[in-house]
């Protein structure tokens, strides 16, 4: 499919005979040079708690280096002083087939990030779709095979899901988040297989935290992904699901011990990267990682 990058690298075969194939990925990241927590827009942010910018940069660098060591391509957007949350690049847009649907942030503190990301997309050869509706990019939109899972409840509006379908011409499945700890979809769902079809798996799978969703959304996920990994709240609460996968290697928090074991059982290779300092701002591995699908 043209929606994916399908240059496979290493592979492994699970006990059930399923192949895990590493896919080459392209990511956008932003060094957290100005990271701090000076306001509260999610339950994780507490300005009274001190933050260590140098430690945040050090942990972020480990994630960056891990992607490079795994053979992935990482692009950088320059951090802007006064925008401490720019490190969470996943919120800056949603990219499929070289089209970047821009972000329109809910909270005023992050609004200036939207134009900064759209300027980067334009300068780097992406076709930009200007957003009308409030949406927070890949924080709430996840591509699974040829379907877009779209979150709402805290940040992105339901109207943005219709806009998303118009921009990309794909099926959009709306899911309602109900636990304020998991305010973005990418904190409650991890896409384990970035490539479905030729060069990838027959059917892309996910991991998710059932309790983050209302009953209707739980039923949709159970029906669509019967083989999904259902993660315990203890692993979700350390942002274990806020992870990045190349189809074989899944970059996760070292504190998500149960999820780590579940991944190994399914034939994935968990790679542990600690972003504890950036969690003080309500973000983890996936939050710091935007997929650039050319």
C-alpha positions in Angstrom: 0.0 0.0 0.0 1.2 3.5 -0.7 0.4 4.6 2.8 3.4 2.8 4.2 7.1 2.6 4.0 7.8 -1.0 3.3 11.6 -1.6 3.3 11.9 -4.5 5.7 14.9 -5.1 7.9 15.3 -7.8 10.5 12.5 -10.3 11.1 11.6 -13.0 13.5 8.9 -15.7 13.7 6.7 -16.3 16.6 5.8 -19.6 18.2 2.5 -19.6 16.3 4.3 -19.1 13.0 3.5 -15.4 12.6 6.3 -13.2 11.2 7.5 -10.1 12.9 9.1 -7.9 10.2 11.0 -4.7 11.0 9.9 -1.9 8.8 12.0 1.2 8.0 10.3 4.2 9.6 10.6 8.0 9.3 10.0 10.1 12.3 9.9 13.8 13.3 11.3 14.8 16.7 12.0 18.0 18.6 14.8 18.4 21.2 13.4 19.5 24.5 15.8 22.4 25.1 13.0 24.5 26.6 11.2 21.8 28.4 9.5 22.8 31.7 6.1 22.5 33.3 4.8 26.0 33.9 1.0 25.4 33.4 -1.5 22.5 33.8 -3.4 21.2 30.8 -3.5 17.5 31.8 -3.5 15.5 35.0 0.2 14.8 34.8 1.4 18.4 34.8 2.1 19.9 38.2 4.0 23.2 38.0 5.0 23.0 41.7 7.1 19.9 41.0 10.6 20.8 39.7 11.6 19.7 36.2 15.2 19.0 35.0 15.6 20.2 31.5 19.1 18.7 31.1 17.7 15.3 32.2 14.8 15.6 29.8 17.3 16.3 26.9 19.4 13.3 28.0 16.4 10.9 28.1 15.1 12.3 24.7 18.6 11.8 23.2 18.5 8.1 24.2 15.2 7.7 22.3 16.7 9.5 19.3 19.8 7.4 19.4 17.7 4.2 19.7 15.8 5.0 16.5 19.0 5.7 14.7 20.6 2.5 16.0 17.6 0.6 14.7 18.1 2.0 11.3 15.3 4.5 11.2 15.3 8.0 9.8 14.8 10.9 12.2 14.1 14.5 11.1 14.2 17.4 13.6 12.1 20.5 14.0 13.8 23.4 15.8 12.4 24.0 19.4 10.9 27.4 20.0 11.5 29.2 23.3 8.2 29.6 25.2 6.7 26.4 23.7 7.9 23.8 26.1 5.5 21.1 24.7 6.9 21.2 21.2 8.9 18.1 22.2 5.6 16.2 21.9 5.8 16.2 18.1 3.1 13.6 17.6 0.6 16.3 18.4 1.8 18.5 15.6 0.0 16.8 12.7 -1.0 13.6 11.0 0.8 12.4 7.9 -0.2 9.9 5.2 1.0 9.7 1.6 3.0 12.9 1.9 -0.1 14.8 3.0 0.2 16.5 6.4 -3.1 17.4 8.1 -2.2 20.2 10.5 -3.0 20.4 14.2 -5.2 23.0 15.8 -4.6 22.8 19.6 -7.4 23.0 22.2 -5.4 24.9 24.8 -4.1 28.4 24.2 -0.7 27.5 25.6 0.0 25.2 22.6 -1.9 27.1 19.8 1.3 28.6 18.4 2.8 25.1 17.8 0.2 24.4 15.0 1.6 27.0 12.5 5.2 26.1 13.4 4.6 22.5 12.5 2.7 23.4 9.3 5.6 25.6 8.3 8.0 22.7 8.8 5.8 20.4 6.7 5.7 22.8 3.8 9.4 23.5 3.9 10.1 19.8 3.8 8.0 18.9 0.8 4.7 17.8 2.4 1.3 18.9 1.1 -0.4 20.6 4.0 -4.1 20.4 4.7 -5.0 23.3 6.9 -7.3 22.2 9.8 -10.6 23.9 10.6 -11.5 21.7 13.5 -9.7 21.3 16.8 -7.4 18.3 16.6 -4.1 17.3 18.1 -2.6 15.3 15.3 -1.2 11.8 15.8 -1.9 12.2 19.5 -5.5 11.3 18.7 -5.2 9.8 15.2 -3.6 6.4 14.7 -3.3 4.5 11.3 -3.9 0.8 11.6 -3.7 -0.9 8.3 -5.9 1.3 6.0 -8.1 2.5 8.9 -7.7 5.6 11.0 -8.6 5.2 14.7 -9.6 8.7 16.0 -9.9 9.7 19.6 -12.2 12.3 21.2 -13.3 13.1 24.7 -10.6 15.5 25.9 -8.7 17.2 23.0 -9.7 16.5 19.4 -13.3 17.2 18.5 -15.6 14.7 16.8 -15.9 17.2 13.9 -12.2 16.7 13.3 -12.9 13.1 12.6 -15.1 14.1 9.6 -12.5 16.5 8.4 -9.9 13.8 8.7 -12.0 11.4 6.5 -12.4 14.2 3.9 -8.6 14.9 3.8 -7.5 11.3 3.5 -10.5 9.5 2.0 -10.1 6.6 4.5 -12.4 4.9 7.0 -12.2 6.8 10.3 -13.4 5.0 13.5 -14.3 7.3 16.4 -13.3 6.2 19.9 -14.3 8.0 23.1 -11.8 8.4 25.8 -13.2 8.7 29.4 -10.2 8.6 31.8 -8.5 12.0 32.0 -5.1 10.4 32.6 -5.4 9.1 29.0 -6.4 12.3 27.3 -4.9 11.4 23.9 -5.6 8.2 22.0 -1.8 7.4 21.8 -1.7 7.1 25.6 -4.3 4.2 25.5 -3.6 2.5 22.1 -0.3 1.3 20.6 -0.1 0.3 17.0 2.1 -2.8 16.9 2.3 -3.3 13.1 2.9 -0.2 11.0 2.6 -2.1 7.7 -0.3 -4.2 6.7 -0.4 -6.1 3.4 2.5 -6.6 1.0 5.8 -6.5 2.8 4.1 -6.5 6.2 1.7 -8.5 8.3 -1.6 -9.9 7.0 -3.6 -8.0 9.6 -2.2 -5.2 11.7 -2.7 -5.5 15.4 -2.8 -3.1 18.4 -2.4 -3.1 22.2 -4.8 -1.1 24.2 -6.1 -0.2 27.7 -9.8 -1.1 27.8 -10.6 1.1 30.8 -9.6 4.2 29.0 -12.6 4.0 26.7 -16.4 4.1 27.1 -18.4 0.8 26.6 -19.2 1.5 23.0 -15.6 2.1 22.1 -14.5 -1.0 24.0 -17.0 -3.0 22.0 -15.7 -1.6 18.7 -12.1 -2.4 19.7 -13.0 -6.0 20.8 -14.8 -6.7 17.6 -12.2 -5.2 15.2 -9.1 -6.4 17.0 -9.9 -9.8 18.7 -6.2 -10.6 19.0 -5.2 -7.3 20.5 -3.0 -7.2 23.6 -5.1 -5.9 26.4 -2.9 -4.0 28.8 -3.4 -3.7 32.5 -4.0 -0.3 34.2 -0.7 -0.5 36.0 1.1 -0.6 32.7 -1.1 2.1 31.1 -0.5 4.4 34.1 3.2 4.5 33.4 2.4 5.4 29.8 3.4 1.9 28.7 1.1 2.2 25.7 2.6 5.5 24.6 5.1 3.5 22.5 6.5 3.2 19.0 6.8 0.1 17.0 8.5 -0.8 13.7 6.8 -4.1 13.5 9.5 -6.0 15.4 11.0 -3.6 17.9 8.5 -1.9 20.3 10.0 1.0 22.2 8.3 1.1 25.6 8.7 2.5 29.1 10.9 0.2 31.3 8.2 0.5 34.0 5.6 -1.3 31.9 6.7 -4.8 33.0 3.4 -6.6 32.2 3.3 -5.1 28.7 6.9 -6.0 28.2 6.1 -9.7 28.9 3.0 -9.6 26.7 5.0 -8.3 23.8 7.7 -11.0 24.2 5.0 -13.6 24.2 3.7 -12.3 20.9 7.2 -12.3 19.3 7.9 -8.6 19.5 11.2 -7.3 20.8 10.6 -4.7 23.6 13.2 -2.0 23.7 13.2 -0.1 27.0 13.7 3.7 27.0 13.0 5.8 30.1 11.3 9.1 29.5 10.3 9.7 33.1 11.2 13.4 33.0 9.0 14.1 30.0 6.2 12.2 31.7 6.0 15.2 34.0 4.6 17.1 31.1 2.2 14.3 30.3 4.1 12.7 27.4 6.1 9.6 26.6 7.8 7.8 23.7 5.0 8.1 21.1 4.2 11.7 22.1 7.8 12.5 21.1 7.5 10.7 17.8 5.6 11.8 14.7 5.4 9.3 11.8 6.3 10.9 8.5 4.6 8.6 5.9 5.9 9.7 2.5 
